């Protein structure tokens, strides 16, 4: 039997031979209908500025970078701002045993929301982890009166164009001026970004370690099962859940994505082997540059959120500069996995060769380069990510602070 991995490695010629036998499945997958995709509407909602006021912050936040597209957020909207909550149930299990990547996704959402606040002309104050008694309440964005804020940020129009590109790129060096523009944004002293040219000694070391870490994950049954749960193999699943990864955004051509969808879904372990092949043979060799976001304590919740915020801004800057980007977090994922299992910290020790200071640890890894723009990922709409209204006592208190106005 021909499986998806065989098809994707062989290319379109084999795919065309398979297509005729699989047409019965195309109708079930919805691949023969070219109408609107409800699970992608959230991108257009932002681009069209469908939502106004505090809801516009949610519209921006839910488009943020998200680990395995788990979208681990819930938002409570009030007149004076938005509260952001972590949803631990939307987790990656053994792939993210300490929730570090989940918190990075939440930090990315908060960054988008802070940028979006500039479109309201209302000054915004962001407080991370505002309530020690409620650890899942990860952020509060408090909005000031009308016309109290700065002008609209230049990156607002980029929020709806930022997509993860998992396919083959065209290579080429990123000029120093463009590298400087990538990093031209404020960040805390304990969050640093390291960039490596792909052809440099450090770049080659990064690629080798990422390949080794990917192989380790691909051979770990628990990690691959956890990842597999977030792959939407059927269009009906994609439409129903509007989250997770799909063939369409896996990095293969639209033709191969369609043909691959006609075939039976692979097992978790077969999926891991394809991921290893794609990382080793496509993602790493075609990148222009690799990078790490490092911090002294990756497991600190605030640091994890700030790292995610830095990644979001870096990816937005990259999009604005005509670059594409993709997280390659296999190395920090294996560092966490070894810690979870109480194993010798082999990958943590190997990562030392990439770091200028052993007191810094990798919390986010990525690649940058050149390619045509990527396709958008599934996203739940605003209506699906709203929780109960913000606490009434907080709203009343803010109303009094404002003197009963706005």
Secondary structure, 3 states (H helix, E strand, C coil): CCCHHHHHHHCHHHHHHHHHHHHHHHHHHCCCCCCCCHHHHHHHHHHCCCCCCHHHHHHHHCCCCCHHHCCCEEEEEECCEEEEEECCCCCCHHHHCCCHHHHHHHHHHHHHHHHHHHHHCEEEEEEECCCCCCCCEEEEEEEEEECCCCCCCCCHHHHHHCCCCCCCCCCCCCCHHHHHHHCCCCCCCCCEEEEEECCCHHHHHHHHHHHHHHHHHHCCHHHHHHHHCCECCCHHHHHHHCCCECHHHCCCCHHHHHHHHCCCCCCHHHHHHHHHHHHHHHHCCCCCEEEEEEECCCCCHHHHHHHHHHHHHHHHHHHHCCCEEEECCHHHHHHHHHHHHCCCCHHHHHHHHHCCCCCCEEEEEEEEECCCCCCCCCCCCHHHHECCCCCHHHHHHHHHHCCCCC
